[in-house]
Amino acid sequence: MKQLNEQMNLGAFVFTFGHHFAAWRHPDTDTNEVISLDYYREVAASAERGKLDMLFLADSGSIPLSDAESSARFVYPESTAVLGAFAAMTTKIGLAATVSTTFNDPYNVARRFSTLDHLSKGRAAWNVVTSTKEGDALNYSMEKLPEHGLRYERAKEFLDVANALWDSWEDDALMWDKQDGIFADKEKVHLLSHSGKAFSVLGPLNIPRSPQGRPVIIQAGTSPAGSRFAASGADVVFTACEDKEEAISFYKHVKGLLPEFGREAGDVKIMPGLMFFVGATEAEAKANEEQFYDLIMPTAGVTYLSRMLNTDLSGCSLDEELPEIELEGNTSRAKLIVEMARKTKQTVRELGMHYAVARGHMKVTGTPEQIADVMEDWFRSGACDGFNIMPPLLPGGMAEFVDQVIPVLQRRGLFRTEYTGNTLREHLGLKRPNSQFAAGETRSMQEEVTK
Ligand SMILES: Cc1cc2nc3c(=O)[nH]c(=O)nc-3n(C[C@H](O)[C@H](O)[C@H](O)COP(=O)(O)O)c2cc1C
């Protein structure tokens, strides 16, 4: 399957300190400046100068302390709070935050993203995650995470309710009739009266419909349940993939699921992560990468693997192969890591180092042209609709990408030179959804929820 667009979509994946596991130990990292407005301002200004589609913030609900040297990696400021700051600092770029459906309620999440969509004039996106870390459950009054299938079941109901809440005000519901004192047309503001397995929500939302109708929905799970969830309701799919052929087959798989949900290939954008190390020459880029390797603490990779595999590996020998791991109910990423470990027969130390660098995302080391070559090849081969750019170090790495790689992509006609739209949906080439309550619309989602 060829990609459908002439130009790629690019996200700026923002991670405290940067994406490299040891970014916080890099000499250029100013540890006094993280979680500061200045830090976020610098990242946002670079990404918007590069005309990227969106800034994306991951999030999580716990921090592992088993390896205190590297737990800096897991510092996560709450992402919708940061998004509010981003909204005030930018005017065009899309703004995506992560919120878990396992530890929240649809009404408060729908309110938060509706508010952000209003404040940003139509640039908000929600990365809908089900959460995978057992440690998160312990911070949200649970003894353990609900089972994988149940998390997705709840996520589906959660998103259906949130969509109905965003739709509960039709576009032309507001009247603002000062003369007769009529604020809104009651016929165009709707109750949900939802009573489902996990949630009971009367509605309507207490915020009128936002500029995008609904914020852009992002999903990043790759299990069968995750892919079906994405195909049924996501606008963007983030993924981690090191191999082009695997990316092509994932792309085909997800796009192939869309007709079942009445959707077309262009309705969902698939964006794998891209970690890069750039230099004026290939040798300089490699030296740049080497410098990062030297910063990884010997135990850090193991800490990271333990978290990804939901298994404590601290007691196992670093120089032996990965022990048996419980995969039943584990994430698709855990399954991929174990598959790769069995295939390559790497030791725990080697595997840990490998994943600590790019976390299973594709990594390209080279000149700006070489990085653009790989991106162009994946894009033209139908492996993706664009990429989520993961600078090893932040905030400086975003400017590196924007100043060095973006101009090459622009010269090749592969990326925009100016924003042509105002909302994130416009940047991504996605339709603005109608309210499911509007005349002529079928309320299929909501009917499904209330069945
Ligand atoms: C690029 C990318 C970003 C992700 N960001 C988050 C995140 O911020 N928080 C989170 O809890 N999970 C995150 N995930 C994990 C997924 O959303 C998903 O929960 C996980 O892959 C397990 O689902 P699965 O078993 O369907 O793959 C991310 C995954 C990818 C590929």
The ligand as a Gaussian input file, in Angstrom:
#p B3LYP/6-31G(d) Opt

LIG

0 1
 C        4.794000       6.398000      20.708000
 C        4.088000       5.828000      21.891000
 C        3.760000       6.655000      22.946000
 C        3.129000       6.151000      24.073000
 N        2.857000       6.989000      25.097000
 C        2.314000       6.501000      26.216000
 C        2.128000       7.351000      27.337000
 O        2.457000       8.522000      27.303000
 N        1.592000       6.812000      28.453000
 C        1.200000       5.499000      28.535000
 O        0.702000       5.081000      29.584000
 N        1.390000       4.669000      27.480000
 C        1.945000       5.131000      26.343000
 N        2.156000       4.301000      25.293000
 C        1.695000       2.912000      25.416000
 C        0.427000       2.613000      24.634000
 O       -0.515000       3.629000      24.656000
 C       -0.265000       1.329000      25.063000
 O       -0.896000       1.511000      26.307000
 C        0.647000       0.182000      25.183000
 O        1.345000       0.050000      23.967000
 C       -0.093000      -1.089000      25.537000
 O       -1.098000      -1.359000      24.651000
 P       -1.025000      -2.577000      23.641000
 O       -0.861000      -3.812000      24.489000
 O       -2.313000      -2.505000      22.898000
 O        0.166000      -2.328000      22.758000
 C        2.796000       4.773000      24.146000
 C        3.118000       3.935000      23.086000
 C        3.767000       4.446000      21.969000
 C        4.094000       3.525000      20.841000

